[in-house]
Amino acid sequence: MNQLPELPEKDLPPGRHQLLKEHLMTEIRQEEQAPVRKRNPWLRPALTAAAVATVAAVTFTVLPSSGETGPRVTTAAAVLEDAALAAGKTTGYDKVRDDQFTYVESRVSLVRVKDGKRIVVPLYRREAWLSVDGSSDGLVRDETDPKDVRMPGFTKGDGYPIPYAGYNHLKSLPADPKAMYDWLRESSRHTLYIVMGGTKGGVIERNQAMLLSAGQMMEDGIMPSAQAAALFRAVARIPGVTVVEDAVDALGRHGVGVAREDGKEPFRMEWIFDKKTHQLLGQRKTLTRDFGGLKKGTVFSDSATVRRAVVDKAGQRP
């Protein structure tokens, strides 16, 4: 009998082993949880062949890395794994002193209440400084307010509020995805209430609160590379997170996104990533139905990150 030629082996790119492993483990868990039913034995060969074909297709499309060519089905897990791999290679903030401040410049648009009416504030510049060790106050400066807003600093002894984006606090978070997921799950009980569109709000699902907390930390501060990688992989474990193949941030930059809709309140959250660098470009919060006098589809919070840096004092620009 003629033997089929052996296919050449090819190493998986870094990180893809873990992504494929988690995907297969999810399939196994779902199969174990499925109710056992009697089947017609004559149908088993056909079903087995279909299952093998499906697994082969999934394996084929997930394996290529972002630097390779070939067919690939984009999934939220793949997008977040690319972001985790990119974050793990970031070395620009390795030498940060306790007496310094993280700096984040962004462009933001919000729904605010003015003269009793809800209005969409056009895109404006926002800058935030946070104390690295939390021993000093930071500040927020934006074009819509003539006065700087003080940002209280918090140290470990104070007990960190949730969420808090101080650098040393973020560095103390788990670097393991499973542990980071557990931490997000526990801490998100403090962020279950969200205001949508100025004054009216509601209580959201725990899974949505996990994504919200993670987004706020990424938006307001600089997360160390190990914790950022763990955070992206933890978010990939949250049920209901889907991919947005052509996402656009507040500055009009096109990328790929992940999103999740809440099951309790009309709240959709989206993260937008650069397709080449896999850096997080921005975040968006949208209404999924009419709410509080605002129409379905209204973006009540839109932000795009322009630059991040570490500076010596609050108010200093890089």
Solvent accessible surface area in square Angstrom, and as a share of the most:
residue,aa,sasa,rsa
1,M,234,1.05
2,N,149,0.77
3,Q,169,0.75
4,L,165,0.82
5,P,114,0.72
6,E,169,0.76
7,L,158,0.78
8,P,122,0.77
9,E,172,0.77
10,K,152,0.65
11,D,131,0.68
12,L,39,0.19
13,P,22,0.14
14,P,104,0.66
15,G,18,0.18
16,R,1,0.00
17,H,114,0.51
18,Q,75,0.33
19,L,13,0.07
20,L,25,0.12
21,K,120,0.51
22,E,43,0.19
23,H,59,0.27
24,L,67,0.33
25,M,78,0.35
26,T,51,0.29
27,E,83,0.37
28,I,85,0.43
29,R,116,0.42
30,Q,105,0.47
31,E,119,0.53
32,E,130,0.59
33,Q,143,0.64
34,A,47,0.36
35,P,109,0.69
36,V,149,0.86
37,R,183,0.67
38,K,205,0.87
39,R,138,0.50
40,N,76,0.39
41,P,85,0.54
42,W,218,0.76
43,L,99,0.49
44,R,133,0.48
45,P,95,0.60
46,A,67,0.52
47,L,90,0.45
48,T,81,0.47
49,A,63,0.49
50,A,57,0.44
51,A,55,0.43
52,V,97,0.56
53,A,64,0.50
54,T,83,0.48
55,V,80,0.46
56,A,58,0.45
57,A,56,0.43
58,V,44,0.25
59,T,41,0.24
60,F,123,0.51
61,T,21,0.12
62,V,15,0.09
63,L,46,0.23
64,P,19,0.12
65,S,22,0.14
66,S,60,0.39
67,G,75,0.72
68,E,67,0.30
69,T,133,0.77
70,G,51,0.49
71,P,80,0.50
72,R,67,0.25
73,V,86,0.49
74,T,41,0.24
75,T,51,0.30
76,A,12,0.09
77,A,36,0.28
78,A,1,0.01
79,V,9,0.05
80,L,0,0.00
81,E,7,0.03
82,D,11,0.06
83,A,1,0.01
84,A,1,0.01
85,L,39,0.20
86,A,17,0.13
87,A,10,0.08
88,G,47,0.45
89,K,155,0.66
90,T,49,0.29
91,T,97,0.56
92,G,68,0.65
93,Y,56,0.21
94,D,95,0.49
95,K,194,0.82
96,V,29,0.17
97,R,127,0.46
98,D,79,0.41
99,D,92,0.48
100,Q,19,0.09
101,F,19,0.08
102,T,2,0.01
103,Y,0,0.00
104,V,4,0.02
105,E,6,0.03
106,S,7,0.04
107,R,62,0.23
108,V,11,0.06
109,S,17,0.11
110,L,46,0.23
111,V,10,0.06
112,R,83,0.30
113,V,65,0.37
114,K,123,0.52
115,D,133,0.69
116,G,71,0.68
117,K,146,0.62
118,R,81,0.30
119,I,70,0.36
120,V,83,0.48
121,V,19,0.11
122,P,105,0.66
123,L,75,0.37
124,Y,11,0.04
125,R,61,0.22
126,R,51,0.19
127,E,3,0.01
128,A,2,0.02
129,W,0,0.00
130,L,5,0.02
131,S,4,0.02
132,V,2,0.01
133,D,37,0.19
134,G,4,0.04
135,S,81,0.53
136,S,51,0.33
137,D,64,0.33
138,G,4,0.04
139,L,29,0.14
140,V,13,0.07
141,R,68,0.25
142,D,21,0.11
143,E,123,0.55
144,T,57,0.33
145,D,57,0.29
146,P,136,0.85
147,K,155,0.66
148,D,69,0.36
149,V,75,0.43
150,R,151,0.55
151,M,49,0.22
152,P,58,0.36
153,G,18,0.17
154,F,60,0.25
155,T,46,0.27
156,K,165,0.70
157,G,80,0.77
158,D,93,0.48
159,G,44,0.42
160,Y,52,0.20
161,P,51,0.32
162,I,44,0.22
163,P,38,0.24
164,Y,16,0.06
165,A,5,0.04
166,G,1,0.01
167,Y,12,0.05
168,N,46,0.24
169,H,9,0.04
170,L,0,0.00
171,K,112,0.48
172,S,74,0.48
173,L,11,0.05
174,P,37,0.23
175,A,60,0.46
176,D,74,0.38
177,P,27,0.17
178,K,103,0.44
179,A,39,0.30
180,M,0,0.00
181,Y,42,0.16
182,D,66,0.34
183,W,57,0.20
184,L,0,0.00
185,R,93,0.34
186,E,95,0.43
187,S,7,0.05
188,S,0,0.00
189,R,123,0.45
190,H,108,0.48
191,T,13,0.08
192,L,46,0.23
193,Y,130,0.50
194,I,15,0.08
195,V,72,0.42
196,M,1,0.01
197,G,2,0.02
198,G,30,0.29
199,T,88,0.51
200,K,106,0.45
201,G,17,0.16
202,G,8,0.08
203,V,78,0.45
204,I,1,0.01
205,E,44,0.20
206,R,74,0.27
207,N,30,0.16
208,Q,0,0.00
209,A,0,0.00
210,M,0,0.00
211,L,2,0.01
212,L,7,0.03
213,S,1,0.01
214,A,0,0.00
215,G,0,0.00
216,Q,56,0.25
217,M,0,0.00
218,M,18,0.08
219,E,39,0.18
220,D,37,0.19
221,G,1,0.01
222,I,4,0.02
223,M,18,0.08
224,P,13,0.08
225,S,33,0.21
226,A,52,0.41
227,Q,15,0.07
228,A,6,0.05
229,A,9,0.07
230,A,1,0.01
231,L,0,0.00
232,F,8,0.03
233,R,51,0.19
234,A,0,0.00
235,V,0,0.00
236,A,34,0.26
237,R,89,0.33
238,I,5,0.02
239,P,75,0.47
240,G,52,0.50
241,V,21,0.12
242,T,80,0.47
243,V,42,0.24
244,V,31,0.18
245,E,113,0.51
246,D,88,0.46
247,A,2,0.02
248,V,50,0.29
249,D,4,0.02
250,A,21,0.17
251,L,78,0.39
252,G,43,0.41
253,R,78,0.29
254,H,119,0.53
255,G,0,0.00
256,V,17,0.10
257,G,0,0.00
258,V,1,0.01
259,A,1,0.01
260,R,19,0.07
261,E,101,0.45
262,D,16,0.08
263,G,63,0.60
264,K,127,0.54
265,E,34,0.15
266,P,3,0.02
267,F,0,0.00
268,R,58,0.21
269,M,1,0.00
270,E,11,0.05
271,W,0,0.00
272,I,0,0.00
273,F,2,0.01
274,D,38,0.20
275,K,112,0.47
276,K,181,0.77
277,T,73,0.43
278,H,27,0.12
279,Q,89,0.40
280,L,22,0.11
281,L,20,0.10
282,G,3,0.03
283,Q,7,0.03
284,R,36,0.13
285,K,21,0.09
286,T,20,0.12
287,L,1,0.01
288,T,37,0.21
289,R,122,0.44
290,D,82,0.42
291,F,18,0.07
292,G,20,0.19
293,G,81,0.78
294,L,22,0.11
295,K,146,0.62
296,K,139,0.59
297,G,43,0.42
298,T,26,0.15
299,V,49,0.28
300,F,11,0.04
301,S,18,0.12
302,D,17,0.09
303,S,8,0.05
304,A,0,0.00
305,T,20,0.12
306,V,63,0.36
307,R,88,0.32
308,R,61,0.22
309,A,17,0.13
310,V,39,0.22
311,V,7,0.04
312,D,78,0.40
313,K,131,0.55
314,A,33,0.26
315,G,24,0.23
316,Q,64,0.29
317,R,109,0.40
318,P,79,0.49
